[in-house]
């Protein structure tokens, strides 16, 4: 079962913030976040492992709530370059090595 | 830099044809994956492999098979292509263990079955 992402889409003005959520019904080893621009391959942003750590990549950060099996990606002070589709990928503890992705969140940042 | 190369960017095939999609990675990664990407459905896992000649079914293996005869190459096979297999296909690889290691994706193959 794929992880569930929300929202499906978000439109931002430059400088605004947004949060993208990813949840799993099963326990997770790790959560990955990727961004894909139109016509290109998904590009890795960050990985969060069991332990509830928070990571950052420029002004994009993420957290992982191990108890709830939820991860959130935070886009802070968004830039035009943040536009794209964001995917969370998960590896469950009951299916090692099997990376599953959510349906994606389309982010459009306007001037 | 890790390079994952998919042999074709665009492919057009007829219904019933046998189709081979090839993927090669140059970083000696143990794990390789095939996904299909459709609007609104994200990336869905078809098959993955954690070693030569080893394979595991993903979430949507029906109508597909795979082959991994060499570590660097992972092939996706459509035994008898159907129109509902028209999609973007993405290959990815990652080192053994996976935990803490990102997936590296190829540029994708857009397959159209007519």
Interface residues (C-beta under 8 A of the other chain):
Chain A: X1 X2 X5 X8 X29 X30 X32 X34 X40 X41 X42 X43 X44 X47 X49 X87 X89 X91 X96 X97 X98 X99 X100 X101 X102 X103 X104
Chain B: X31 X33 X35 X40 X41 X42 X43 X44 X45 X48 X50 X56 X58 X59 X90 X92 X94 X98 X99 X100 X101 X102 X103 X104 X105 X106 X107 X108
